[in-house]
Each structure stands twice: as structure tokens, then as C-alpha cells.
Amino acid sequence: MSTRARVECGTRARDGPAERVPHGRGGSGGEEWALVTRGRQDGRRPAATPLWLSGPLAGGGGRAATAGAGAAATGAGTTVRVDPLADLGPGEAQATVGAAPARSGPVLPGAGASLEEVAARAVELGLRRVELVAWRDLDDPEAGGSELHAHRVASLWARSGLDVHLSTSAVPGMAARARRDGYGVERRSGRYAVFPRTVARNLLRREPGRDGLVEVWNGMPFLSPLWARTPRVVFLHHVHAEMWRMVLPPALAAAGDLVERRLAPPLYRGSRIVTLSASSRAEIVSMLGLPAERVSVVPPGVDPVFAPGGTKSAEPLVVAVGRLVPVKRFDLLVDALAAVRARHPGLRAVIVGEGYERERLQARVRSHDAAGWLTMPGHLDQAALVDLYRRAWALVSHSQREGWGMTITEAAACGTPAVATRIAGHADAVEDGRTGLLVDGTTSMVRALDALLRDPERRERLARGALERAGRFTWEATAAGTLQALADEAATRARARG
């Protein structure tokens, strides 16, 4: 780790002063179980108590488990109904409800097993050294939620006693090898060469010193079913779909979509997939054709540093946080905010983040003559971001694709509700009408945000719901759930060997 501390938020790491951040405690789930934790109702972040949910129903906690089943969308503005059980027969659906599934061989010491207990079981199954392969590193300037998720999981696995290594692409100006928060990092090859290099390295060397593997499938897969022989899981946060056309020339976009939707899925039909939300799970099953019973849901955590405090802004303040890239649809958000400003002359808005769309977005802001009230400060340090979340009246997201939307739960943990597009991921991060509002496009966002800013009682009620629900999610629970999935794969192999 560099001499400066890493301050992580849902979009990407930020530089900030060195600070030790404590981790909450969580529970662990079985091979088809999601992990959430019950929160307190007094406004404080809790030491979490595990709550078990069955796999096809999993995606949040308590009432939140139904959020993904209610509605999701293939893109902002196009609403579809999503039923996580629609692809299962009646017997299969009933089998997922109730006690944890029985196992032979090593088992967890109970439904509320801690990360340490899950790690002990993993070691018992021979999972001492685990490698993660990922497209980008946390130190990459374009790192986002996927990289934060991998970092949190890797660091907590390492803290629990496992030998963890991350293999990823090179970062300009950064050493090829490093250690960060207890795990090793190897950064080699360019942004695109990392894929063939990883495949070649593993085909030429038989299991290079690992007992288990995690492939982070972020758009382009590493094709691990062709070369991995150890127990293996795949982190797949969401389907990229139209994202290819947003960022690549037509020929390359068509190639990316072909690989994601046609060529790769047959290879991964036997793989254990771990995703963040029930609504993302539904899209993975329907759009990629992967077996529902092989897709598990483990929601992301929320760092305890995101907590309520201070006072709300005296004037309406709306905040958005994310990488400035096309899929986040900040251009449409700027249009929506300009329309809301016409109804609320005191409105101020802040878009936090960096990315290659900055100049285009700044031009959009100028076209609305909004530079005096809509600011784009770039990356903020930890203290500034937490303060902004706390003062904001609402967190807004016009994103078109998300696996979850971690900035939504970060803001919620600070007592700020969200207004977000009704897409897979958001459909679980926001419990519509209780922790925030889901909308079906720009016009719908304008109406919802306008109404919310006019109604202090509703804002307060949504803020209480958001705060309570955010307290259910911890990174330790996420680390336990993802490690449980890998341990279950190891147990299955052990049983097959007799």
C-alpha cells in the first residue's frame, strides 16, 4: 500500500488522510443464501446480527428481499416485471424457503457463522491460498464499484487468515507487485492484453500456486472454465448489454456483446456465479441463459464510516456520486436537475467523481446556465464526502446499468434517501417508497424529485427507512457470503472425489 491511505466509496477509491476504519460483524450464508444484517432503529450503525434468506429470494433483507421481485428494467425508462422465482418450478421454489440446505462433510457451526468460522471451514477444505483475477486494480484511475468490492473481499479474507493474491492489469506509475491491506497484488499487461495473458499463463502453468480461484467477470470474461482446475467462483455484478455500444466503436461493441451473450455463457453454465442483487440475478439468468440454481446473491456492504451526523442543508441540496462515464447517464441527470431548479430556485446540486466524460458534462451544465448552482468538484476526500451525504436532501442516480449502486446505501447510511432509475441493482438497493423512490426516466425523475423536495415529512420518513435498512449491510457479511460460495464449491469437489 502506498504511504497515502485509500478512502473507499461506492464509485472508486479516493485519496485521503490515513485512518483505521473498523469493520462491522456479519453472518454467512450457504451456497444459495444471501447475507444481510438487521439494523438498529436509533440512528446508530449496529454490530450486525445475521439474517438468512434463501437464494432465489435473496437480495436484501426482511422486506428488502421483495424489492428485486417487484420491478426492474432492461434500461432506464423501460420497465419490466422481474420475478426471481419465475424460472423455477413450484417444488424448487418451496425448497429455497426455510432452514439452510443440508450438507455432507464439513459444515458451518450454524446459520449465524462469522467470517472467521467460514474461513476455518475453507481452510479445512484446503482453501489456504486464493487468487482473484480481475480486469482493473483498485489503484487504476478508472476503478469503480467492482474494484472496491474485490478489494473489500480480498482484504477481509486476508485478515481472516487466508493467503490472498490479486492478478490484474498494469497501472501507470505503480509497481508491478505490491501488498495492500494484507493481500498481494500483481499488476501486469495492458488494459486489454491482461485477458489473453491470464489465459495463456494458466494454460501453460498447471494451477500456479493456488487452492481456489475467483474470476471477476466485468464485461469481458477470463474464460476460467477452460483453464482453472481448483474450486472456483465468478463475481458477475451485472450484464453489460448496451454498455458496449456506449463506450466502444460499433465493431468492437458487437464483438463484446457477442462474447458476453453468446460465446461465454455456454462455458459458464457449470460455474458458481455470485452477484450483488436479486434483480441482477434475474437479468443474468434471462439474458445470459445461466442456470438459476448456479447464481447466488450476496449484497455489498457499507463501511461504518458512513453514518448520520450534522444537519441538513438549509436549502435543497441534491447529490450524485459516480464515475463520469456514459452508463451513469449524468447528461440526462443534468437535464433533470435543470428542470427541477426551475421549480425550486434555491436548489443546489453536486456531482462528485471523475472520468473521461467531464468536458462533455461541463458543456451540458453550461448549456443550462447551471454553473452557478451545479458543481462538479471531482473526487472528494472521505470527510468531505460523508459531510456532503449528511447535508444532502436526496441522493440521485440516473444510471442505466448497476449491479447494486453502492453510493445509494452509503448515502442511506448517512440518513439520506435516494431517487434512482428503476433498473436491475437499484431495484434492490432502493426499497421503493420506504428508503427512496424508483423512477422510469428523466421526466419521472423530475416529478419525483420535485415532489420530494416539497414534502419534508416524506423526506424524513424515507430517511429513517434508508438509515434503518443500510444498517443491515456489512462488508464482513459480504466477505463471509462470498467465501462461503467458494467453500461450498470446494466441498462439492471433495464429495465427488469420495
Buried (B, 14 or more C-beta within 10 A) or exposed (E): EEEEBBBBBBBBBBEBEEEEEEBBBBBBBBBBBBBBBBBBEEBEBBEBBBBBBBBBBBBBBBEBBBBBBBBBBBBBBEBBEBEBBBBBEEEEBEBBEEEBBEBEEBEBEEBBBBBBBBBBBBBBBBBEBBBBBBBBBBBBEBBBBBBBBBBBBBBBBBBBBBBBBBBBBBBEEBEEEBEBBBBBBBBBBEEEEBBEBBBEBBEEEEEEEBBBBBBBBBBBBBBBBEBBEBBBBBBBBBBBBBBBBBBBEEEEBEBBBEBBBEEBBEEBEEBBBBBBBBBBBBBBBBBBEBEBBBBBBBBBBBBBBBBBEEEBBEEBBBBBBBBBBBBBBBBBBBBBBBBBBEEBEEBBBBBBBBBEBBEEBBEBBEEBEBEEBBBBEEBBBBEBBBBBBBBBBBBBBBBBBBBBBBBBBBBBBBBBBBBBBBBBBBBBBBBBEBBBBBBBBBEBBBBBBBEBBEEEEBBEBBBBBBBBBBBBBBBBBBBBBBBBBBBBBBBBBBEEEE
